[in-house]
Amino acid sequence: MVYFAGIQWEVENALFAMVLPAKGDAFFVSPAFEEGRAREQISKGPNGANPDVRIWAEDENPYDRVAQGLEGSRTRNLQAGHRRNRKVRIQARGLQPHLHKLRFSPATPITAGCRMVKSEQEIGRMRLRIKG
């Protein structure tokens, strides 16, 4: 989410997700108790003005919100997070029963390519971390 939305989100037990289709606008899935924080974070990034944020209550299944957001989509493949991120793998498995027609795979081939391209600002921050 940092690279595609500028969102810094701590790992939580409750699902907060960004779904970025190959075509169309991104949408977000957030627990109701984190809605304010989610909207604040989203507003700082490129999706800021009027983001599609799908809220779920504690007695609801957050994966239903993801599935609703993907309704009508022609996609047959869904890439989820990084293959080494255990939390993302668990969340992707939780989504599978709701989207049984989709094939799941790690998003690493997509995200790694994006992460390899660095802006001057990113390079400057990396240099500061190395020195500090």
PEMOZI-V496012 format. One record per pair of residues at least 24 apart in sequence whose ideal C-beta (glycine too) atoms are under 8 Angstrom apart, sorted by the first residue. I is the first residue (numbers start at 1). GAP is how many residues later the second one is. Records with the same first field share a line. If there is no record, write none. Layout:
BEGIN
I->GAP ; GAP
END
This chain:
BEGIN
3->108 ; 111 ; 112
4->110
5->36 ; 37 ; 40 ; 41 ; 42
6->35 ; 38 ; 39 ; 40
7->34 ; 35 ; 37 ; 38
8->33
9->32
11->76
14->48
15->41 ; 47 ; 48 ; 76 ; 79
17->45 ; 49 ; 74
19->47 ; 50 ; 51
21->49 ; 52 ; 54
22->53
24->49
25->27
26->25 ; 26
27->24 ; 25 ; 26 ; 27 ; 42
28->24 ; 25 ; 26
29->24 ; 25 ; 27 ; 33 ; 36 ; 37 ; 40
30->24 ; 25 ; 26
31->24 ; 25 ; 26 ; 27 ; 31
32->24 ; 25 ; 26
33->25
61->37
63->31 ; 32 ; 34 ; 35
64->34
66->29 ; 32 ; 33
67->28 ; 31 ; 32
70->29
75->27
76->25 ; 26 ; 27
77->25 ; 26 ; 27 ; 28
78->24 ; 25 ; 26 ; 27
79->25 ; 26 ; 27 ; 28 ; 30 ; 31
80->24 ; 25 ; 26 ; 27
81->25 ; 26
82->24 ; 25 ; 26 ; 29
83->25
END
